[in-house]
Amino acid sequence: MKIKVLIHKDEKSGFWAEVPSLPGCYTQAETMDELLPNLYEAVEGYLKVKEDEMINSEETQLSITDESFEVLEIVV
């Protein structure tokens, strides 16, 4: 899975990132080196919650089976 990520420089310090295709998926860190692992954790957590919601829903049988992803683009 490839995901577009927007990374912003915080006005005071550090960075924060958002994933436009995953509403509400954000993370932050003081450095870029800290931000990327946080970003992977945020996306994996988001997808896990969505997968659980789909499994518990009687309306759908769709399931996310590939939890790995690649950052497609970083826009600062």
Phi and psi in degrees as GROMACS dihedral restraints (atoms count N, CA, C in turn):
[ dihedral_restraints ]
;  ai    aj    ak    al  type     phi  dphi    fc
    3     4     5     6     1  -112.9    20    10
    4     5     6     7     1   135.0    20    10
    6     7     8     9     1  -129.6    20    10
    7     8     9    10     1   133.2    20    10
    9    10    11    12     1   -82.6    20    10
   10    11    12    13     1   130.8    20    10
   12    13    14    15     1  -122.7    20    10
   13    14    15    16     1   135.5    20    10
   15    16    17    18     1  -106.1    20    10
   16    17    18    19     1   123.3    20    10
   18    19    20    21     1  -112.0    20    10
   19    20    21    22     1   131.0    20    10
   21    22    23    24     1  -118.8    20    10
   22    23    24    25     1   143.9    20    10
   24    25    26    27     1   -83.9    20    10
   25    26    27    28     1   125.2    20    10
   27    28    29    30     1   -69.5    20    10
   28    29    30    31     1   143.6    20    10
   30    31    32    33     1   -61.9    20    10
   31    32    33    34     1   -33.7    20    10
   33    34    35    36     1   -93.3    20    10
   34    35    36    37     1   -53.4    20    10
   36    37    38    39     1  -167.6    20    10
   37    38    39    40     1   154.1    20    10
   39    40    41    42     1    78.0    20    10
   40    41    42    43     1  -163.8    20    10
   42    43    44    45     1  -137.5    20    10
   43    44    45    46     1   157.4    20    10
   45    46    47    48     1  -138.8    20    10
   46    47    48    49     1   150.7    20    10
   48    49    50    51     1  -129.6    20    10
   49    50    51    52     1   149.6    20    10
   51    52    53    54     1  -134.7    20    10
   52    53    54    55     1   153.1    20    10
   54    55    56    57     1  -116.7    20    10
   55    56    57    58     1   100.0    20    10
   57    58    59    60     1   -56.6    20    10
   58    59    60    61     1   -32.5    20    10
   60    61    62    63     1   -78.7    20    10
   61    62    63    64     1    -8.4    20    10
   63    64    65    66     1  -122.4    20    10
   64    65    66    67     1    85.9    20    10
   66    67    68    69     1   -53.0    20    10
   67    68    69    70     1   127.4    20    10
   69    70    71    72     1    88.3    20    10
   70    71    72    73     1     2.8    20    10
   72    73    74    75     1   -93.1    20    10
   73    74    75    76     1   104.7    20    10
   75    76    77    78     1  -134.6    20    10
   76    77    78    79     1   159.3    20    10
   78    79    80    81     1  -156.4    20    10
   79    80    81    82     1   169.9    20    10
   81    82    83    84     1  -149.6    20    10
   82    83    84    85     1   163.4    20    10
   84    85    86    87     1  -167.4    20    10
   85    86    87    88     1   164.5    20    10
   87    88    89    90     1   -74.8    20    10
   88    89    90    91     1   -33.8    20    10
   90    91    92    93     1  -129.8    20    10
   91    92    93    94     1   163.1    20    10
   93    94    95    96     1   -64.5    20    10
   94    95    96    97     1   -35.7    20    10
   96    97    98    99     1   -61.8    20    10
   97    98    99   100     1   -32.8    20    10
   99   100   101   102     1   -83.2    20    10
  100   101   102   103     1   -29.2    20    10
  102   103   104   105     1   -67.4    20    10
  103   104   105   106     1   -44.3    20    10
  105   106   107   108     1   -62.1    20    10
  106   107   108   109     1   -46.2    20    10
  108   109   110   111     1   -61.8    20    10
  109   110   111   112     1   -37.0    20    10
  111   112   113   114     1   -62.8    20    10
  112   113   114   115     1   -38.4    20    10
  114   115   116   117     1   -64.5    20    10
  115   116   117   118     1   -46.8    20    10
  117   118   119   120     1   -59.8    20    10
  118   119   120   121     1   -42.6    20    10
  120   121   122   123     1   -63.2    20    10
  121   122   123   124     1   -41.8    20    10
  123   124   125   126     1   -63.4    20    10
  124   125   126   127     1   -44.8    20    10
  126   127   128   129     1   -67.5    20    10
  127   128   129   130     1   -44.5    20    10
  129   130   131   132     1   -61.0    20    10
  130   131   132   133     1   -41.4    20    10
  132   133   134   135     1   -64.1    20    10
  133   134   135   136     1   -43.2    20    10
  135   136   137   138     1   -59.6    20    10
  136   137   138   139     1   -49.2    20    10
  138   139   140   141     1   -64.6    20    10
  139   140   141   142     1   -35.6    20    10
  141   142   143   144     1   -64.6    20    10
  142   143   144   145     1   -43.4    20    10
  144   145   146   147     1   -62.1    20    10
  145   146   147   148     1   -44.7    20    10
  147   148   149   150     1   -63.6    20    10
  148   149   150   151     1   -40.3    20    10
  150   151   152   153     1   -61.6    20    10
  151   152   153   154     1   -45.2    20    10
  153   154   155   156     1   -62.0    20    10
  154   155   156   157     1   -40.2    20    10
  156   157   158   159     1   -62.9    20    10
  157   158   159   160     1   -40.5    20    10
  159   160   161   162     1   -67.9    20    10
  160   161   162   163     1   -40.5    20    10
  162   163   164   165     1   -63.8    20    10
  163   164   165   166     1   -38.6    20    10
  165   166   167   168     1   -80.4    20    10
  166   167   168   169     1   -10.2    20    10
  168   169   170   171     1   -88.0    20    10
  169   170   171   172     1   133.9    20    10
  171   172   173   174     1   -79.6    20    10
  172   173   174   175     1   -11.6    20    10
  174   175   176   177     1   -82.9    20    10
  175   176   177   178     1   -16.4    20    10
  177   178   179   180     1  -140.3    20    10
  178   179   180   181     1   152.0    20    10
  180   181   182   183     1  -116.2    20    10
  181   182   183   184     1     6.0    20    10
  183   184   185   186     1   -69.3    20    10
  184   185   186   187     1   139.0    20    10
  186   187   188   189     1  -138.8    20    10
  187   188   189   190     1   141.8    20    10
  189   190   191   192     1   -84.4    20    10
  190   191   192   193     1   116.7    20    10
  192   193   194   195     1  -107.9    20    10
  193   194   195   196     1   -20.8    20    10
  195   196   197   198     1  -104.9    20    10
  196   197   198   199     1   104.3    20    10
  198   199   200   201     1   -86.7    20    10
  199   200   201   202     1    -3.9    20    10
  201   202   203   204     1   -85.8    20    10
  202   203   204   205     1   152.0    20    10
  204   205   206   207     1  -153.3    20    10
  205   206   207   208     1   165.2    20    10
  207   208   209   210     1  -127.7    20    10
  208   209   210   211     1   136.9    20    10
  210   211   212   213     1   -73.4    20    10
  211   212   213   214     1   118.9    20    10
  213   214   215   216     1   -79.2    20    10
  214   215   216   217     1   -43.3    20    10
  216   217   218   219     1  -152.4    20    10
  217   218   219   220     1   138.9    20    10
  219   220   221   222     1  -116.5    20    10
  220   221   222   223     1   123.2    20    10
  222   223   224   225     1  -115.9    20    10
  223   224   225   226     1   118.8    20    10
